[in-house]
Amino acid sequence: MSQQTQIPELDNVGLLRFAWRQLTSMRTALILLLLVGIAAIPGSLVPQRTQNPLQVGQYFKDSPDAARWMDRFYLFDVYGSPWFSAIYILLFISLIGCVLPRTIEHFKAARALPPATPKNLARLEHHESWSPQGNELELARAWFKSKRFRVLEVNGSISAEKGFTRETGNLFFHLALILVLLGISFSSLFGMRGEAIVNVGERFVNTATSYDTLTYGKLFRDSNIPAFMVTADKFVAQYNLETSAPEDYTLEVSLLREGATQIEKKSLV
């Protein structure tokens, strides 16, 4: 009669370690990245309060019941919704937990010397031996260096390795993705976005009431708005005489900041 092997149950620490390993795996990061793309689809199909509040108001006028249900699921504020933020934060944690340990290990491995030649080559799956001719080490050393291998010569034997460039590029890509996510998160928390139309001869004072549309980040306050005033002095537009396509826009503005006035020329194409 065969005895069944009982698998010991995981304690709380073991369960947390298992959950962390699953969250920080590359497979989970790819799944979360796919979920972020899927979760962003409603934001491109349904008007958002931060971008088009007038159209959102029209939704409530035309179909108030459906609009209220849509608002309960944050379809008018997809990118600030709890479910989108949860996916975004999980993706951020997953990438950090996956990429940073790999980066540290890769940095250590890239600085380390190649491993020494095994003493017993017969234990290797693929090996070959032949009678020495006297210059094998010199030929091997020259060939390895010509192929950009890292070479270690110890006790009359040579070991070499390469292949760190591909992993380095892979890690740089994922680190850049983390920086992009950091920039988006800081912008959504501490940033602001405003639009205002200023005609030539008019002044623009950087206050909340001067903007035509203004959107704050979650942690942005009115006191964070810098104090300055811009006056549009001159605007010159150049067009192609044959195609009438714009070639250059030149705007001269006067900037008043902390009591100092300066004239700046901005060239916009």
C-alpha positions as CSV (number, residue, x, y, z in Angstrom):
1,M,0.0,0.0,0.0
2,S,1.5,3.2,-1.1
3,Q,1.7,6.1,1.3
4,Q,0.7,9.5,0.1
5,T,3.2,12.3,0.6
6,Q,1.7,15.2,2.5
7,I,2.8,18.7,1.4
8,P,3.3,21.0,4.3
9,E,1.0,24.0,4.4
10,L,2.5,27.4,4.0
11,D,2.6,29.7,6.9
12,N,1.9,33.5,6.6
13,V,5.5,34.3,5.8
14,G,5.7,31.6,3.2
15,L,2.4,32.7,1.7
16,L,3.7,36.2,1.4
17,R,6.9,35.1,-0.2
18,F,4.9,33.0,-2.7
19,A,2.6,35.9,-3.5
20,W,5.6,38.2,-4.0
21,R,7.4,35.8,-6.3
22,Q,4.2,35.5,-8.4
23,L,3.7,39.2,-8.5
24,T,7.3,40.0,-9.5
25,S,7.5,37.4,-12.2
26,M,7.9,38.6,-15.8
27,R,4.8,36.7,-16.8
28,T,2.7,38.6,-14.3
29,A,4.2,41.9,-15.5
30,L,3.3,41.2,-19.1
31,I,-0.3,40.2,-18.0
32,L,-0.6,43.5,-16.0
33,L,0.7,45.5,-18.9
34,L,-1.9,43.9,-21.2
35,L,-4.6,44.7,-18.6
36,V,-3.5,48.3,-18.5
37,G,-4.0,48.5,-22.3
38,I,-7.4,46.9,-22.0
39,A,-8.5,49.1,-19.1
40,A,-7.5,52.2,-21.0
41,I,-9.9,51.4,-23.9
42,P,-13.0,52.9,-22.2
43,G,-11.0,56.1,-21.7
44,S,-10.6,56.5,-25.5
45,L,-14.3,55.6,-26.2
46,V,-16.1,57.6,-23.4
47,P,-15.5,61.3,-22.9
48,Q,-13.5,62.1,-19.8
49,R,-14.2,64.9,-17.3
50,T,-10.6,66.0,-17.3
51,Q,-10.6,66.4,-21.1
52,N,-14.1,67.2,-22.3
53,P,-16.4,68.1,-19.3
54,L,-19.0,69.6,-21.7
55,Q,-19.6,66.4,-23.5
56,V,-19.8,64.5,-20.2
57,G,-22.5,67.0,-19.2
58,Q,-24.3,66.3,-22.4
59,Y,-24.3,62.6,-21.6
60,F,-26.1,63.4,-18.3
61,K,-28.7,65.5,-20.2
62,D,-29.4,63.0,-22.9
63,S,-29.3,59.7,-20.9
64,P,-29.3,60.6,-17.1
65,D,-29.9,57.0,-15.9
66,A,-27.2,55.5,-18.1
67,A,-24.8,58.3,-17.3
68,R,-25.3,57.7,-13.5
69,W,-24.5,54.1,-13.9
70,M,-21.4,54.9,-16.0
71,D,-20.3,57.4,-13.4
72,R,-20.6,54.7,-10.7
73,F,-18.0,52.6,-12.6
74,Y,-15.8,55.7,-13.1
75,L,-16.2,55.5,-16.9
76,F,-16.0,59.3,-17.1
77,D,-12.8,59.3,-15.1
78,V,-11.1,56.1,-16.2
79,Y,-7.5,57.1,-15.5
80,G,-8.3,58.2,-12.0
81,S,-10.5,55.3,-11.1
82,P,-9.6,52.9,-8.3
83,W,-9.6,49.9,-10.5
84,F,-7.3,51.5,-13.1
85,S,-5.0,52.8,-10.3
86,A,-4.9,49.3,-8.8
87,I,-3.7,47.7,-12.1
88,Y,-1.3,50.6,-12.6
89,I,0.2,50.2,-9.1
90,L,0.5,46.4,-9.3
91,L,2.3,46.8,-12.7
92,F,4.6,49.3,-11.2
93,I,5.4,47.1,-8.2
94,S,5.8,44.0,-10.4
95,L,8.3,45.7,-12.7
96,I,10.3,47.1,-9.9
97,G,10.4,43.7,-8.1
98,C,11.3,42.0,-11.3
99,V,13.8,44.3,-12.9
100,L,15.8,45.7,-10.0
101,P,17.1,42.4,-8.6
102,R,17.9,41.3,-12.1
103,T,19.8,44.5,-12.7
104,I,21.8,44.1,-9.5
105,E,22.7,40.5,-10.4
106,H,23.5,41.4,-13.9
107,F,25.8,44.2,-12.8
108,K,27.7,41.8,-10.5
109,A,28.0,39.2,-13.2
110,A,29.2,41.7,-15.7
111,R,32.0,42.8,-13.4
112,A,33.0,39.3,-12.4
113,L,35.6,37.3,-14.2
114,P,34.6,34.2,-16.3
115,P,34.4,31.0,-14.3
116,A,37.5,28.9,-14.2
117,T,37.9,25.9,-16.5
118,P,36.4,22.7,-15.0
119,K,39.1,20.2,-13.9
120,N,37.1,17.2,-15.1
121,L,35.9,17.9,-18.7
122,A,34.4,14.4,-18.9
123,R,31.5,15.6,-16.7
124,L,30.5,18.1,-19.3
125,E,27.9,17.1,-21.8
126,H,29.8,18.5,-24.8
127,H,33.6,18.4,-24.8
128,E,36.4,17.4,-27.1
129,S,40.1,16.5,-26.7
130,W,43.0,16.3,-29.1
131,S,46.7,16.0,-29.0
132,P,48.4,19.4,-28.2
133,Q,50.5,21.1,-30.9
134,G,52.1,23.7,-28.7
135,N,50.2,26.9,-29.7
136,E,46.6,26.1,-28.9
137,L,46.4,28.6,-26.1
138,E,47.7,31.4,-28.2
139,L,45.3,30.6,-31.0
140,A,42.3,30.2,-28.6
141,R,43.2,33.5,-26.8
142,A,43.4,35.4,-30.1
143,W,40.2,33.9,-31.4
144,F,38.2,34.7,-28.2
145,K,39.4,38.2,-28.1
146,S,38.6,38.8,-31.8
147,K,35.0,37.7,-31.0
148,R,34.9,40.0,-27.9
149,F,34.8,37.2,-25.3
150,R,36.0,37.9,-21.8
151,V,38.9,35.7,-21.2
152,L,40.4,34.2,-18.0
153,E,43.6,32.2,-18.2
154,V,44.6,30.1,-15.2
155,N,47.0,27.2,-14.9
156,G,47.5,26.7,-18.6
157,S,43.7,26.8,-19.4
158,I,41.5,29.4,-20.9
159,S,37.8,30.1,-20.1
160,A,35.7,32.7,-21.9
161,E,32.2,34.0,-21.9
162,K,30.0,36.6,-23.6
163,G,26.4,37.5,-24.0
164,F,25.9,40.4,-21.6
165,T,24.9,42.9,-24.2
166,R,21.5,41.4,-24.9
167,E,20.5,41.3,-21.2
168,T,21.9,44.8,-20.7
169,G,19.6,46.1,-23.5
170,N,16.6,44.2,-22.1
171,L,17.2,45.7,-18.6
172,F,17.6,49.2,-20.0
173,F,14.3,48.9,-21.8
174,H,12.5,47.8,-18.6
175,L,14.2,50.5,-16.5
176,A,13.1,53.1,-19.1
177,L,9.6,51.7,-18.8
178,I,9.7,52.2,-15.0
179,L,10.9,55.8,-15.5
180,V,8.0,56.4,-17.9
181,L,5.6,55.0,-15.3
182,L,7.2,57.1,-12.6
183,G,6.9,60.3,-14.8
184,I,3.2,59.6,-15.5
185,S,2.4,58.9,-11.9
186,F,4.2,62.0,-10.6
187,S,2.5,64.1,-13.3
188,S,-0.9,62.8,-12.4
189,L,-0.3,63.4,-8.7
190,F,1.7,66.7,-8.6
191,G,1.2,68.1,-12.1
192,M,-1.3,70.4,-13.7
193,R,-2.5,71.0,-17.3
194,G,-4.1,74.2,-18.5
195,E,-5.0,75.9,-21.7
196,A,-5.6,79.5,-22.5
197,I,-5.9,81.6,-25.7
198,V,-3.9,84.9,-25.6
199,N,-4.2,87.4,-28.4
200,V,-1.5,89.9,-29.4
201,G,-1.5,92.8,-27.0
202,E,-3.3,90.8,-24.3
203,R,-1.8,89.8,-21.0
204,F,-2.0,86.4,-19.3
205,V,-1.7,86.2,-15.5
206,N,-0.9,82.8,-14.2
207,T,-3.9,82.3,-11.9
208,A,-6.5,79.6,-12.0
209,T,-9.2,81.9,-13.3
210,S,-7.1,82.9,-16.3
211,Y,-7.2,79.4,-17.9
212,D,-9.9,78.3,-20.3
213,T,-9.5,74.7,-19.1
214,L,-7.5,73.7,-16.1
215,T,-6.9,70.2,-14.6
216,Y,-5.1,69.6,-11.4
217,G,-3.3,66.5,-10.2
218,K,-4.5,64.6,-7.2
219,L,-2.0,66.4,-4.9
220,F,-1.8,69.7,-6.7
221,R,-3.0,72.8,-4.9
222,D,-3.7,76.4,-6.0
223,S,-0.8,77.6,-3.9
224,N,1.6,75.6,-6.1
225,I,0.8,77.7,-9.2
226,P,3.9,79.9,-9.9
227,A,3.3,83.6,-10.1
228,F,4.2,85.3,-13.5
229,M,2.6,87.4,-16.2
230,V,3.0,87.0,-19.9
231,T,2.2,89.7,-22.6
232,A,2.0,88.7,-26.2
233,D,3.8,91.6,-28.0
234,K,4.2,90.4,-31.6
235,F,3.3,87.4,-33.7
236,V,4.7,86.8,-37.2
237,A,3.7,83.9,-39.4
238,Q,5.6,82.8,-42.5
239,Y,4.0,80.7,-45.2
240,N,5.2,79.0,-48.3
241,L,4.2,81.0,-51.3
242,E,3.6,78.0,-53.5
243,T,1.9,75.6,-51.2
244,S,0.6,78.0,-48.5
245,A,1.9,75.7,-45.9
246,P,3.2,77.3,-42.6
247,E,7.0,77.4,-42.4
248,D,7.6,79.4,-39.2
249,Y,5.8,81.0,-36.4
250,T,7.6,83.7,-34.3
251,L,6.1,85.0,-31.1
252,E,7.6,87.8,-29.0
253,V,6.4,87.9,-25.4
254,S,7.3,89.9,-22.3
255,L,7.6,87.8,-19.2
256,L,7.2,89.4,-15.7
257,R,8.4,87.2,-12.9
258,E,9.2,88.4,-9.3
259,G,9.4,92.0,-10.4
260,A,11.9,91.5,-13.3
261,T,10.7,92.0,-16.8
262,Q,12.4,90.3,-19.7
263,I,11.5,89.9,-23.4
264,E,11.7,86.5,-24.9
265,K,11.3,85.3,-28.6
266,K,9.8,82.0,-29.1
267,S,10.0,80.4,-32.6
268,L,7.3,77.8,-33.2
269,V,7.2,75.6,-36.3
